[in-house]
């Protein structure tokens, strides 16, 4: 029988594949409707969102299931390591407090004070600590050239800390998904015409609202402006005016990271721990 963490990452992959297929079908059947409009004569056009279909509510629950399976896989392999180590040492532990640590410092990872040691129940060992070191965003310890605010931003936006945040957020409220336009919109322009001064509007967009304005010089008055825009589904936190990061590549990145982590840690669930 497969280990629990293997089952969880496989299930996350299955859910991710299904969500990707649903999103692709969604845009084929009900794509957002857009149009261009001359808003300032003679050369300023706006791309207007005429109608945006509602994102299915169930997708938020699917994203949550993917995130929780990934987080749980890390907790599961950590639980196996620590309970095995405690049994070898004959040391009583509180199994309910074991979890995978998300830390910003190697010192905090190895702490035996306060509540920081709960995850390893004081039976952690250096080989395990060193393996987890490779998974953590230790910008404060390894990048002395970064300012404190840069360190905080880099740590917060790292894959491991994002996984923890998304997991914690989804425990209390649904993951916020929205339709977003990736930064790929194009015009079919005649020779000597030039598009410039693109101004994106704030996000989120609503029906009958502008996505952006663009100044096009050298466009003949009788020219029929053709355009195309690629839309995507994204987490609200990943969407900004003029650019966005789709939820599928976001989840694929988190999944790959967790698979690497559990593969690395699983060696400690079978090998004899150091004395």
PASEBA-1860 file (N, C-alpha, C; in nm, 3 decimals):
! residues 275
1> XXXXXXXX> 0.084/-0.120/0.000/0.000/0.000/0.000/0.088/0.125/0.000 ~ 0.047/0.223/-0.076/0.125/0.347/-0.085/0.122/0.421/0.047 ~ 0.228/0.500/0.071/0.231/0.583/0.191/0.127/0.694/0.180 ~ 0.084/0.746/0.294/-0.022/0.847/0.294/0.019/0.972/0.217 ~ 0.147/1.012/0.228/0.189/1.134/0.158/0.191/1.112/0.007 ~ 0.220/0.990/-0.036/0.217/0.961/-0.179/0.073/0.965/-0.232 ~ -0.020/0.913/-0.155/-0.160/0.915/-0.194/-0.208/1.059/-0.207 ~ -0.167/1.144/-0.115/-0.212/1.282/-0.114/-0.159/1.361/-0.233
9> XXXXXXXX> -0.032/1.344/-0.269/0.021/1.420/-0.383/-0.038/1.369/-0.514 ~ -0.067/1.238/-0.520/-0.132/1.184/-0.640/-0.274/1.241/-0.653 ~ -0.345/1.246/-0.541/-0.480/1.301/-0.544/-0.477/1.448/-0.583 ~ -0.381/1.523/-0.533/-0.369/1.664/-0.572/-0.345/1.676/-0.722 ~ -0.263/1.589/-0.777/-0.236/1.592/-0.921/-0.363/1.560/-1.001 ~ -0.442/1.463/-0.954/-0.567/1.429/-1.023/-0.665/1.547/-1.023 ~ -0.678/1.611/-0.908/-0.767/1.727/-0.898/-0.719/1.842/-0.986 ~ -0.588/1.861/-0.992/-0.530/1.968/-1.072/-0.555/1.943/-1.221
17> XXXXXXXX> -0.540/1.819/-1.264/-0.566/1.785/-1.405/-0.712/1.809/-1.439 ~ -0.801/1.767/-1.350/-0.943/1.788/-1.376/-0.981/1.935/-1.382 ~ -0.923/2.015/-1.292/-0.952/2.159/-1.290/-0.901/2.225/-1.418 ~ -0.783/2.187/-1.463/-0.727/2.242/-1.585/-0.818/2.215/-1.705 ~ -0.871/2.094/-1.712/-0.960/2.058/-1.822/-1.091/2.135/-1.814 ~ -1.142/2.156/-1.693/-1.267/2.232/-1.676/-1.249/2.377/-1.718 ~ -1.135/2.436/-1.682/-1.110/2.576/-1.717/-1.098/2.592/-1.868 ~ -1.029/2.497/-1.933/-1.014/2.503/-2.078/-1.151/2.495/-2.146
25> XXXXXXXX> -1.236/2.405/-2.098/-1.371/2.391/-2.154/-1.454/2.516/-2.128 ~ -1.436/2.575/-2.013/-1.510/2.696/-1.973/-1.488/2.809/-2.073 ~ -1.364/2.831/-2.113/-1.335/2.940/-2.205/-1.378/2.907/-2.348 ~ -1.384/2.780/-2.381/-1.432/2.742/-2.514/-1.582/2.763/-2.526 ~ -1.656/2.735/-2.419/-1.802/2.743/-2.422/-1.854/2.882/-2.390 ~ -1.795/2.947/-2.289/-1.844/3.079/-2.245/-1.730/3.178/-2.232 ~ -1.667/3.215/-2.342/-1.557/3.312/-2.331/-1.609/3.451/-2.297 ~ -1.528/3.530/-2.225/-1.568/3.669/-2.201/-1.586/3.744/-2.333
33> XXXXXXXX> -1.683/3.835/-2.339/-1.707/3.911/-2.459/-1.643/4.048/-2.445 ~ -1.562/4.086/-2.544/-1.495/4.214/-2.541/-1.516/4.287/-2.674 ~ -1.495/4.418/-2.674/-1.504/4.498/-2.796/-1.407/4.615/-2.784 ~ -1.373/4.673/-2.898/-1.292/4.795/-2.896/-1.383/4.915/-2.919 ~ -1.341/5.027/-2.864/-1.421/5.150/-2.874/-1.327/5.269/-2.887 ~ -1.357/5.355/-2.982/-1.281/5.479/-2.997/-1.329/5.576/-2.888 ~ -1.240/5.604/-2.792/-1.281/5.686/-2.678/-1.228/5.828/-2.685 ~ -1.122/5.849/-2.761/-1.069/5.985/-2.781/-1.024/5.997/-2.925
41> XXXXXXXX> -1.098/6.073/-3.001/-1.065/6.088/-3.142/-0.933/6.165/-3.157 ~ -0.842/6.126/-3.247/-0.867/6.024/-3.347/-0.800/5.888/-3.319 ~ -0.727/5.873/-3.207/-0.639/5.757/-3.203/-0.631/5.685/-3.069 ~ -0.721/5.709/-2.976/-0.718/5.639/-2.848/-0.836/5.541/-2.841 ~ -0.802/5.414/-2.830/-0.903/5.309/-2.825/-0.904/5.244/-2.687 ~ -1.019/5.191/-2.652/-1.033/5.117/-2.526/-1.078/4.975/-2.557 ~ -1.024/4.881/-2.483/-1.072/4.743/-2.489/-1.172/4.729/-2.375 ~ -1.296/4.706/-2.409/-1.405/4.705/-2.312/-1.455/4.563/-2.290
49> XXXXXXXX> -1.472/4.527/-2.165/-1.527/4.397/-2.128/-1.679/4.406/-2.128 ~ -1.742/4.346/-2.227/-1.887/4.354/-2.240/-1.958/4.259/-2.144 ~ -1.909/4.139/-2.134/-1.975/4.039/-2.049/-1.872/3.939/-2.000 ~ -1.877/3.909/-1.872/-1.784/3.813/-1.813/-1.865/3.705/-1.742 ~ -1.851/3.581/-1.783/-1.929/3.475/-1.719/-1.882/3.449/-1.577 ~ -1.972/3.403/-1.494/-1.939/3.375/-1.354/-1.848/3.253/-1.344 ~ -1.749/3.263/-1.259/-1.661/3.149/-1.233/-1.737/3.048/-1.146 ~ -1.741/2.922/-1.184/-1.812/2.822/-1.103/-1.763/2.820/-0.958
57> XXXXXXXX> -1.856/2.824/-0.863/-1.820/2.827/-0.722/-1.740/2.705/-0.680 ~ -1.767/2.591/-0.741/-1.701/2.468/-0.700/-1.550/2.470/-0.724 ~ -1.504/2.559/-0.813/-1.360/2.565/-0.839/-1.282/2.609/-0.717 ~ -1.341/2.696/-0.637/-1.273/2.739/-0.515/-1.251/2.621/-0.421 ~ -1.351/2.533/-0.412/-1.338/2.416/-0.326/-1.233/2.319/-0.381 ~ -1.225/2.308/-0.514/-1.125/2.220/-0.575/-0.985/2.272/-0.547 ~ -0.966/2.402/-0.562/-0.835/2.462/-0.531/-0.800/2.436/-0.385 ~ -0.897/2.454/-0.296/-0.873/2.427/-0.155/-0.834/2.282/-0.130
65> XXXXXXXX> -0.900/2.190/-0.199/-0.867/2.047/-0.182/-0.724/2.018/-0.229 ~ -0.684/2.080/-0.339/-0.548/2.061/-0.390/-0.446/2.111/-0.288 ~ -0.468/2.233/-0.239/-0.377/2.293/-0.142/-0.369/2.210/-0.015 ~ -0.483/2.167/0.037/-0.485/2.091/0.162/-0.419/1.955/0.147 ~ -0.435/1.892/0.031/-0.367/1.765/0.009/-0.215/1.783/0.007 ~ -0.169/1.892/-0.055/-0.025/1.918/-0.060/0.030/1.947/0.079 ~ -0.041/2.032/0.154/0.003/2.065/0.290/0.001/1.940/0.377 ~ -0.105/1.861/0.365/-0.119/1.741/0.445/-0.011/1.638/0.413
73> XXXXXXXX> 0.031/1.633/0.287/0.138/1.540/0.250/0.266/1.572/0.325 ~ 0.297/1.701/0.340/0.415/1.742/0.415/0.402/1.707/0.563 ~ 0.284/1.733/0.619/0.261/1.698/0.759/0.272/1.547/0.780 ~ 0.220/1.471/0.685/0.217/1.326/0.698/0.357/1.265/0.699 ~ 0.442/1.309/0.606/0.576/1.252/0.602/0.656/1.296/0.724 ~ 0.633/1.419/0.773/0.700/1.465/0.895/0.655/1.383/1.014 ~ 0.528/1.354/1.024/0.473/1.272/1.133/0.540/1.135/1.133 ~ 0.554/1.075/1.016/0.617/0.943/1.008/0.762/0.947/1.056
81> XXXXXXXX> 0.834/1.052/1.019/0.974/1.064/1.058/0.987/1.078/1.210 ~ 0.910/1.168/1.268/0.924/1.198/1.410/0.876/1.082/1.497 ~ 0.766/1.017/1.462/0.719/0.904/1.543/0.816/0.787/1.534 ~ 0.876/0.768/1.418/0.976/0.661/1.403/1.097/0.691/1.490 ~ 1.143/0.815/1.487/1.259/0.855/1.566/1.231/0.839/1.716 ~ 1.113/0.881/1.761/1.078/0.870/1.902/1.072/0.724/1.946 ~ 1.020/0.638/1.860/1.013/0.495/1.893/1.153/0.436/1.906 ~ 1.243/0.477/1.820/1.381/0.427/1.826/1.449/0.469/1.956
89> XXXXXXXX> 1.416/0.590/2.002/1.477/0.642/2.124/1.400/0.601/2.250 ~ 1.280/0.545/2.231/1.197/0.511/2.345/1.152/0.633/2.422 ~ 1.131/0.744/2.349/1.095/0.871/2.414/0.947/0.902/2.390 ~ 0.869/0.929/2.495/0.728/0.964/2.478/0.714/1.101/2.413 ~ 0.618/1.115/2.325/0.595/1.242/2.256/0.445/1.268/2.247 ~ 0.410/1.390/2.212/0.272/1.428/2.186/0.254/1.429/2.034 ~ 0.202/1.319/1.981/0.191/1.304/1.837/0.099/1.408/1.773 ~ 0.003/1.460/1.851/-0.094/1.554/1.795/-0.030/1.689/1.759
97> XXXXXXXX> 0.091/1.714/1.807/0.155/1.843/1.782/0.262/1.838/1.673 ~ 0.275/1.724/1.608/0.374/1.712/1.500/0.319/1.776/1.372 ~ 0.402/1.853/1.305/0.362/1.915/1.178/0.488/1.947/1.098 ~ 0.468/1.976/0.972/0.581/2.019/0.889/0.609/2.166/0.917 ~ 0.734/2.202/0.945/0.765/2.341/0.983/0.786/2.432/0.862 ~ 0.725/2.550/0.869/0.753/2.656/0.773/0.825/2.765/0.852 ~ 0.955/2.778/0.833/1.034/2.871/0.913/1.121/2.958/0.823 ~ 1.161/3.072/0.875/1.242/3.166/0.797/1.387/3.172/0.845
105> XXXXXXXX> 1.423/3.083/0.937/1.559/3.084/0.990/1.601/2.943/1.030 ~ 1.725/2.902/0.999/1.773/2.772/1.045/1.780/2.763/1.197 ~ 1.797/2.875/1.263/1.798/2.874/1.409/1.661/2.838/1.465 ~ 1.557/2.894/1.404/1.422/2.865/1.449/1.387/2.718/1.422 ~ 1.434/2.665/1.310/1.407/2.525/1.276/1.463/2.431/1.383 ~ 1.579/2.465/1.437/1.649/2.379/1.533/1.618/2.413/1.678 ~ 1.525/2.503/1.700/1.497/2.551/1.835/1.440/2.440/1.925 ~ 1.480/2.443/2.051/1.427/2.352/2.152/1.357/2.432/2.263
113> XXXXXXXX> 1.319/2.557/2.232/1.257/2.643/2.332/1.120/2.689/2.284 ~ 1.042/2.743/2.378/0.909/2.793/2.343/0.822/2.684/2.281 ~ 0.753/2.722/2.173/0.669/2.628/2.100/0.734/2.580/1.971 ~ 0.854/2.635/1.943/0.917/2.605/1.815/0.955/2.458/1.799 ~ 0.972/2.387/1.912/1.016/2.248/1.904/0.900/2.149/1.889 ~ 0.776/2.199/1.894/0.662/2.108/1.889/0.667/2.018/1.766 ~ 0.709/2.075/1.652/0.703/1.998/1.528/0.794/1.875/1.533 ~ 0.910/1.886/1.603/1.002/1.772/1.608/1.006/1.705/1.744
121> XXXXXXXX> 0.927/1.757/1.841/0.912/1.692/1.972/1.045/1.663/2.042 ~ 1.143/1.745/2.011/1.277/1.735/2.070/1.349/1.604/2.035 ~ 1.305/1.540/1.926/1.378/1.422/1.878/1.432/1.447/1.737 ~ 1.431/1.574/1.695/1.487/1.607/1.565/1.637/1.584/1.562 ~ 1.691/1.566/1.442/1.835/1.540/1.428/1.887/1.620/1.310 ~ 2.019/1.641/1.308/2.078/1.737/1.216/2.056/1.700/1.070 ~ 2.061/1.571/1.038/2.038/1.531/0.899/1.900/1.575/0.851 ~ 1.800/1.562/0.937/1.665/1.607/0.903/1.660/1.758/0.892
129> XXXXXXXX> 1.720/1.828/0.988/1.722/1.974/0.983/1.787/2.023/0.854 ~ 1.897/1.961/0.817/1.969/2.004/0.697/1.887/1.982/0.571 ~ 1.810/1.873/0.568/1.724/1.848/0.452/1.616/1.954/0.441 ~ 1.556/1.991/0.553/1.451/2.093/0.552/1.509/2.231/0.523 ~ 1.634/2.254/0.565/1.701/2.381/0.531/1.692/2.409/0.381 ~ 1.709/2.304/0.301/1.711/2.320/0.155/1.573/2.358/0.100 ~ 1.470/2.342/0.180/1.333/2.370/0.135/1.284/2.507/0.177 ~ 1.356/2.573/0.266/1.309/2.698/0.325/1.371/2.821/0.259
137> XXXXXXXX> 1.298/2.931/0.256/1.350/3.057/0.199/1.426/3.138/0.303 ~ 1.552/3.102/0.329/1.631/3.169/0.432/1.697/3.295/0.378 ~ 1.621/3.387/0.326/1.679/3.506/0.267/1.753/3.591/0.370 ~ 1.699/3.595/0.490/1.762/3.677/0.592/1.899/3.628/0.632 ~ 1.921/3.497/0.622/2.050/3.440/0.662/2.149/3.430/0.546 ~ 2.096/3.418/0.425/2.185/3.395/0.311/2.205/3.517/0.223 ~ 2.121/3.620/0.239/2.130/3.738/0.152/2.146/3.863/0.237 ~ 2.265/3.889/0.281/2.290/4.006/0.366/2.276/4.136/0.288
145> XXXXXXXX> 2.270/4.127/0.154/2.257/4.247/0.073/2.114/4.297/0.064 ~ 2.017/4.218/0.112/1.878/4.256/0.102/1.833/4.338/0.224 ~ 1.749/4.437/0.197/1.690/4.516/0.305/1.583/4.433/0.375 ~ 1.548/4.466/0.500/1.447/4.389/0.573/1.316/4.373/0.497 ~ 1.269/4.481/0.433/1.142/4.472/0.360/1.155/4.380/0.238 ~ 1.274/4.375/0.177/1.297/4.285/0.065/1.298/4.139/0.111 ~ 1.357/4.116/0.225/1.361/3.982/0.282/1.220/3.934/0.314 ~ 1.141/4.022/0.374/1.003/3.986/0.409/0.921/3.955/0.284
153> XXXXXXXX> 0.936/4.037/0.180/0.861/4.016/0.057/0.903/3.886/-0.011 ~ 1.033/3.860/-0.015/1.083/3.738/-0.079/1.037/3.614/-0.004 ~ 1.040/3.620/0.129/0.997/3.506/0.210/0.847/3.482/0.194 ~ 0.769/3.588/0.203/0.624/3.577/0.194/0.580/3.520/0.060 ~ 0.651/3.556/-0.046/0.612/3.512/-0.180/0.681/3.384/-0.224 ~ 0.759/3.322/-0.136/0.820/3.194/-0.171/0.713/3.086/-0.179 ~ 0.741/2.980/-0.252/0.641/2.875/-0.272/0.598/2.812/-0.140 ~ 0.693/2.785/-0.050/0.658/2.718/0.074/0.568/2.804/0.161
161> XXXXXXXX> 0.600/2.932/0.173/0.519/3.018/0.258/0.385/3.050/0.191 ~ 0.382/3.053/0.058/0.256/3.072/-0.011/0.164/2.952/0.010 ~ 0.222/2.832/0.009/0.143/2.712/0.035/0.079/2.719/0.172 ~ 0.156/2.758/0.271/0.101/2.768/0.406/-0.008/2.875/0.414 ~ 0.014/2.990/0.351/-0.086/3.097/0.355/-0.214/3.056/0.286 ~ -0.203/2.995/0.168/-0.323/2.953/0.096/-0.400/2.848/0.174 ~ -0.326/2.759/0.239/-0.390/2.655/0.320/-0.463/2.717/0.439 ~ -0.397/2.808/0.509/-0.459/2.873/0.624/-0.579/2.958/0.583
169> XXXXXXXX> -0.565/3.031/0.472/-0.676/3.116/0.426/-0.798/3.032/0.392 ~ -0.775/2.918/0.327/-0.888/2.838/0.282/-0.960/2.770/0.398 ~ -0.893/2.758/0.513/-0.959/2.700/0.629/-1.074/2.788/0.678 ~ -1.063/2.918/0.653/-1.160/3.013/0.705/-1.250/3.074/0.598 ~ -1.204/3.070/0.473/-1.286/3.123/0.365/-1.240/3.059/0.234 ~ -1.326/3.065/0.135/-1.295/3.001/0.007/-1.181/3.073/-0.064 ~ -1.106/2.999/-0.143/-1.003/3.059/-0.227/-1.073/3.148/-0.330 ~ -1.024/3.269/-0.346/-1.090/3.366/-0.433/-1.036/3.354/-0.576
177> XXXXXXXX> -1.117/3.297/-0.664/-1.079/3.282/-0.804/-1.152/3.385/-0.889 ~ -1.086/3.429/-0.995/-1.147/3.530/-1.081/-1.097/3.513/-1.223 ~ -1.174/3.564/-1.318/-1.128/3.567/-1.456/-1.031/3.683/-1.471 ~ -0.920/3.657/-1.533/-0.822/3.764/-1.552/-0.761/3.752/-1.690 ~ -0.721/3.863/-1.744/-0.653/3.864/-1.874/-0.503/3.858/-1.850 ~ -0.441/3.758/-1.906/-0.296/3.756/-1.902/-0.247/3.875/-1.986 ~ -0.121/3.911/-1.970/-0.072/4.028/-2.045/-0.040/3.987/-2.189 ~ -0.143/3.939/-2.259/-0.129/3.905/-2.400/-0.255/3.949/-2.473
185> XXXXXXXX> -0.248/4.066/-2.532/-0.355/4.118/-2.616/-0.287/4.176/-2.739 ~ -0.346/4.154/-2.853/-0.277/4.194/-2.974/-0.375/4.260/-3.072 ~ -0.318/4.345/-3.159/-0.395/4.413/-3.262/-0.337/4.378/-3.399 ~ -0.422/4.374/-3.497/-0.378/4.357/-3.635/-0.369/4.495/-3.698 ~ -0.247/4.547/-3.707/-0.227/4.685/-3.752/-0.170/4.689/-3.894 ~ -0.207/4.790/-3.970/-0.152/4.806/-4.105/-0.010/4.860/-4.098 ~ 0.064/4.859/-4.209/0.198/4.918/-4.212/0.195/5.065/-4.168 ~ 0.299/5.106/-4.098/0.318/5.243/-4.051/0.231/5.281/-3.931
193> XXXXXXXX> 0.147/5.189/-3.886/0.067/5.215/-3.765/0.147/5.166/-3.644 ~ 0.124/5.231/-3.530/0.202/5.198/-3.411/0.114/5.209/-3.287 ~ 0.117/5.104/-3.201/0.041/5.106/-3.076/0.136/5.145/-2.963 ~ 0.092/5.236/-2.878/0.177/5.285/-2.770/0.091/5.338/-2.656 ~ 0.156/5.373/-2.546/0.089/5.434/-2.431/-0.029/5.351/-2.383 ~ -0.004/5.224/-2.356/-0.109/5.137/-2.303/-0.130/5.170/-2.155 ~ -0.253/5.197/-2.117/-0.289/5.230/-1.978/-0.390/5.127/-1.928 ~ -0.348/5.047/-1.831/-0.437/4.945/-1.776/-0.523/5.004/-1.665
201> XXXXXXXX> -0.646/4.956/-1.656/-0.734/4.998/-1.549/-0.712/4.910/-1.428 ~ -0.771/4.951/-1.317/-0.755/4.874/-1.194/-0.827/4.739/-1.207 ~ -0.793/4.648/-1.122/-0.860/4.518/-1.117/-0.937/4.511/-0.986 ~ -1.052/4.445/-0.977/-1.110/4.355/-1.077/-1.193/4.429/-1.181 ~ -1.209/4.367/-1.295/-1.294/4.421/-1.398/-1.437/4.377/-1.374 ~ -1.529/4.455/-1.427/-1.670/4.422/-1.420/-1.730/4.433/-1.559 ~ -1.850/4.382/-1.574/-1.919/4.394/-1.703/-1.925/4.540/-1.747 ~ -1.901/4.561/-1.876/-1.906/4.693/-1.939/-1.802/4.789/-1.879
209> XXXXXXXX> -1.688/4.735/-1.844/-1.578/4.819/-1.794/-1.457/4.806/-1.886 ~ -1.372/4.906/-1.882/-1.251/4.903/-1.964/-1.145/4.814/-1.902 ~ -1.076/4.740/-1.987/-0.960/4.663/-1.944/-0.836/4.749/-1.958 ~ -0.822/4.815/-2.074/-0.711/4.908/-2.092/-0.742/5.003/-2.208 ~ -0.664/5.109/-2.215/-0.668/5.201/-2.328/-0.534/5.197/-2.400 ~ -0.538/5.222/-2.531/-0.415/5.221/-2.608/-0.423/5.331/-2.714 ~ -0.312/5.400/-2.731/-0.304/5.502/-2.835/-0.242/5.440/-2.959 ~ -0.311/5.449/-3.070/-0.263/5.391/-3.195/-0.247/5.503/-3.296
217> XXXXXXXX> -0.125/5.529/-3.336/-0.097/5.634/-3.435/-0.083/5.572/-3.573 ~ -0.119/5.652/-3.675/-0.103/5.608/-3.813/-0.208/5.510/-3.860 ~ -0.324/5.505/-3.792/-0.430/5.410/-3.828/-0.528/5.478/-3.924 ~ -0.547/5.426/-4.046/-0.644/5.485/-4.140/-0.784/5.487/-4.080 ~ -0.861/5.590/-4.113/-0.994/5.606/-4.055/-1.088/5.494/-4.094 ~ -1.065/5.429/-4.207/-1.154/5.323/-4.253/-1.101/5.183/-4.217 ~ -0.997/5.177/-4.133/-0.939/5.047/-4.101/-1.021/4.977/-3.993 ~ -1.049/4.849/-4.015/-1.124/4.769/-3.919/-1.026/4.705/-3.820
225> XXXXXXXX> -1.025/4.755/-3.699/-0.929/4.710/-3.598/-0.964/4.570/-3.548 ~ -0.875/4.476/-3.569/-0.895/4.341/-3.520/-0.804/4.319/-3.399 ~ -0.852/4.243/-3.305/-0.777/4.224/-3.181/-0.800/4.084/-3.126 ~ -0.716/4.047/-3.033/-0.733/3.920/-2.961/-0.679/3.935/-2.821 ~ -0.738/3.865/-2.730/-0.696/3.872/-2.589/-0.709/3.735/-2.527 ~ -0.608/3.693/-2.454/-0.612/3.566/-2.384/-0.655/3.588/-2.239 ~ -0.759/3.516/-2.200/-0.805/3.525/-2.062/-0.763/3.399/-1.985 ~ -0.760/3.412/-1.855/-0.718/3.302/-1.769/-0.794/3.311/-1.638
233> XXXXXXXX> -0.797/3.200/-1.565/-0.850/3.199/-1.429/-0.731/3.211/-1.334 ~ -0.742/3.300/-1.238/-0.631/3.319/-1.145/-0.680/3.339/-1.003 ~ -0.591/3.318/-0.908/-0.618/3.356/-0.770/-0.617/3.508/-0.761 ~ -0.707/3.565/-0.685/-0.716/3.710/-0.677/-0.582/3.772/-0.636 ~ -0.505/3.704/-0.552/-0.378/3.757/-0.504/-0.274/3.765/-0.617 ~ -0.295/3.692/-0.725/-0.197/3.687/-0.834/-0.236/3.776/-0.952 ~ -0.337/3.858/-0.936/-0.387/3.939/-1.047/-0.357/4.087/-1.021 ~ -0.295/4.150/-1.120/-0.261/4.291/-1.112/-0.299/4.357/-1.244
241> XXXXXXXX> -0.315/4.488/-1.247/-0.344/4.555/-1.375/-0.238/4.523/-1.479 ~ -0.281/4.468/-1.591/-0.189/4.443/-1.701/-0.117/4.311/-1.696 ~ -0.129/4.238/-1.590/-0.062/4.109/-1.583/-0.130/4.021/-1.479 ~ -0.109/3.892/-1.492/-0.170/3.798/-1.399/-0.096/3.667/-1.407 ~ -0.114/3.586/-1.303/-0.054/3.454/-1.300/-0.167/3.355/-1.283 ~ -0.184/3.265/-1.379/-0.296/3.172/-1.377/-0.290/3.075/-1.261 ~ -0.406/3.029/-1.217/-0.412/2.939/-1.103/-0.351/2.803/-1.137 ~ -0.362/2.758/-1.261/-0.307/2.627/-1.297/-0.154/2.625/-1.287
249> XXXXXXXX> -0.082/2.717/-1.352/0.064/2.716/-1.332/0.105/2.741/-1.187 ~ 0.025/2.821/-1.113/0.055/2.843/-0.971/0.048/2.711/-0.895 ~ -0.059/2.635/-0.915/-0.075/2.508/-0.845/0.025/2.403/-0.894 ~ 0.057/2.407/-1.022/0.157/2.313/-1.074/0.293/2.335/-1.008 ~ 0.328/2.463/-0.987/0.454/2.493/-0.921/0.455/2.446/-0.777 ~ 0.346/2.466/-0.706/0.337/2.421/-0.567/0.341/2.269/-0.559 ~ 0.273/2.204/-0.652/0.272/2.057/-0.653/0.413/2.002/-0.675 ~ 0.484/2.058/-0.772/0.620/2.011/-0.800/0.711/2.031/-0.679
257> XXXXXXXX> 0.695/2.144/-0.611/0.776/2.171/-0.492/0.748/2.069/-0.383 ~ 0.621/2.040/-0.358/0.586/1.944/-0.252/0.632/1.803/-0.288 ~ 0.619/1.764/-0.413/0.667/1.632/-0.454/0.816/1.617/-0.426 ~ 0.892/1.720/-0.458/1.036/1.716/-0.430/1.062/1.707/-0.280 ~ 0.987/1.783/-0.202/1.006/1.783/-0.056/0.977/1.645/0.003 ~ 0.863/1.587/-0.032/0.828/1.458/0.027/0.921/1.347/-0.022 ~ 0.966/1.356/-0.145/1.064/1.258/-0.194/1.194/1.268/-0.114 ~ 1.234/1.391/-0.083/1.356/1.411/-0.006/1.340/1.362/0.137
265> XXXXXXXX> 1.227/1.391/0.198/1.205/1.355/0.338/1.172/1.208/0.358 ~ 1.117/1.144/0.257/1.074/1.005/0.274/1.191/0.912/0.305 ~ 1.312/0.951/0.272/1.428/0.867/0.303/1.443/0.847/0.453 ~ 1.395/0.944/0.532/1.407/0.935/0.677/1.298/0.850/0.740 ~ 1.201/0.809/0.660/1.093/0.725/0.715/1.130/0.577/0.713 ~ 1.236/0.543/0.642/1.277/0.402/0.631/1.417/0.377/0.685 ~ 1.508/0.472/0.663/1.646/0.453/0.709/1.654/0.466/0.862 ~ 1.751/0.401/0.919/1.774/0.412/1.063/1.826/0.552/1.096
273> XXX> 1.759/0.620/1.189/1.801/0.754/1.226/1.934/0.751/1.298 ~ 2.015/0.857/1.284/2.146/0.862/1.351/2.131/0.861/1.502 ~ 2.230/0.813/1.569/2.226/0.807/1.714/2.235/0.947/1.773
END
